[in-house]
């Protein structure tokens, strides 16, 4: 029997089996031997250490809901009751409602009976899968499973590398391919549909089977949404219409590089003067230690009390105005935690604004040789108080932006003001943190002037996170945690609604013998020039890392690549606007522009910068040539002007000239020709 709905939702039934199709795409296939729904219970064991989580699950029971009955039909959908057996009294009811290419599943009945839930989505063996938030090791997720839990990504992120081994041994912090600051229960299929699960529970999306994808959640979700699109651009645009979109960046963000520097007012002024004398366009100074610092075995750390440290930065209140008159903005740092010995901690403690432990004491978290309290963002008064902290001590003080760091550390055994289990609030926490920042800026009327950037996120972060950054990469060439990892990070994040992305130029983490080399810094600089924002970072151990001002050659390279970036500003502004209006990311996978080219679907270390520019960053050490795949249109090599017509090509790629191509006939061709004329390195 077939029930055909005029809008595009079909269900075909045959005895105990059924198949649901959405706009002719098979979504569910159910039979007693292979049910589409499973439920059960489990007992989890969770160990947290400085934002790194070791999670194990013992499944107590799991059984398929083999029996179904279509209990109600209507013009826009139908309702199905699922049971384990015909005699079973427990019923899980699912409403299938369709409108304008969107299928929404709503779950009711005995939802609260089960602590484990599995749903199987029909798959094809040659299908490609993308998304699940920001993924740094894989763009096409097929063949892997992805636990979705916001956490520290780990150092190394590959159990086969020596760096990961050492990080595990010394700090329980090695990580694996799926660890990420920004997970999200959303995926996109090459069959041109997306699936989004409305849950904040721990989840595991498994794409290893040929015939189905199995999505596990540690609750029965309220809703699951599917939606189709004619192409990937329409698909992502439809997804971001639901999730929200990032506003455009302030105009000043295109004026030059954001230089990361520390050490106090005089040190910053000296670095500004030296940079400008060399001709470096400094759009902003990012001084993350504006509120002071402290030292640990990890390296130089910040004093987590979000007020100006006049001893560290004397006269900063006036310097901010002076620098702004010179066209240089000042960026700071904040996170949702307060250090035990700080004035803001004392104020929050007196007002009972902190997350509590099971003994109703303030839950103190070890952030690496210092303890902090977690501001309880589920408490409306604490939420408003923290917004005022940002407005009074940062916005009113004169900051033009900041790193809104962390968000992943909510302990799973914490007690919250809203009474919700911390297991369900853990993933929601980064989006709450993003909203604090967004509302602080918005209510101050500064949305077009201030920008903040974040690493952690989850569903809902899209409309509150102004700019994403890739987190704390290691200062090396490792695929999973070095320079290469920021490319799939940007692409996967963009496909799930976060189209403004950048990374620390040179990486951040110097541990276990890793030290940033000059070559790595310069290759990362090349990559950053072809992203929405260029921002440098000294790293956690600045003396172990090559810096932009270490020698004249490095400084000259920063001058040149920053000039190239600012020359691209008209083009960058257009594609940033497209992201704000349509949700189409600035950095996008090749298949988003060349859907008919099957080879593009597995390319994760090249990207399109908007429609026109193809970038293939060099991510290996000591090479001067680079192989690039070009889709079948006419391309012009940015540095030589040579034309290519597609396929695998090899080009010279000396330092300072990353493999970059643009479409012949682009309306921005004169802009690209200007870059070639003024910035090509003479042999």
Buried (B, 14 or more C-beta within 10 A) or exposed (E): EEBEBEBBBBBBBEEEBBBBBBBEBBBBBBBEEEBBBBBBBBEBEBEBEBBBBEBEBEEEEBEBBBBBEBEEEEEBBBBBBBBBEEEBEEBBBBBBBBEEBBBBBBBBBBBEEBBBBBBBBBBEEEBBBBBBBBBBBBBBBBEBBBBBBBBBBBBBBBBEBEBBBBBBEEBBBBBBBBBBBBBBBBBBBBBBBBBBBBBBBBBBBBBEEEEBBBBBBBBBBEBBBBBBBEEBBBBBBBBBEBBBBBBBBBEBBBBBBBBBBBBBBEBBBBBBEEBEEEEBBBBBBBBBBBBBBBEEEBBBBBBBBBBBBEEBBEEBEEBBEEBBEEEBBBBBBBBBBBBBEBEBBEEBBEEEBBBBBEEEEBBBBEBEEBBBBBBBBBBEEBBEBBBEBBBEBBBEBBBBBBBBBBBBBBBBEBBBBEEEBBBBBBBBBBBBBBBBBBBBBBBBEBBEBBBBBBBBBBBBBBBBBBBBBBBBBBBBBBBBBBBBBBBBBBBBBBBBBBBBBBBBBBBBBBBBEBBBBBBBBBBBBBBBBBBBBBBBBBBBBBEBBBBBBEEEEBBBBBBBBBBBBBBBBEBBBBBBBBBBEBBBBBBBBBBBBBBEBEBBBBBBBBBBBBBBBBBBBBBEEEEEEBEBBBBEBEBBBBBEEEEBEBEEBEBEBEBBBBBBBBBEEBEBBEBBBBBBEEBBEEE
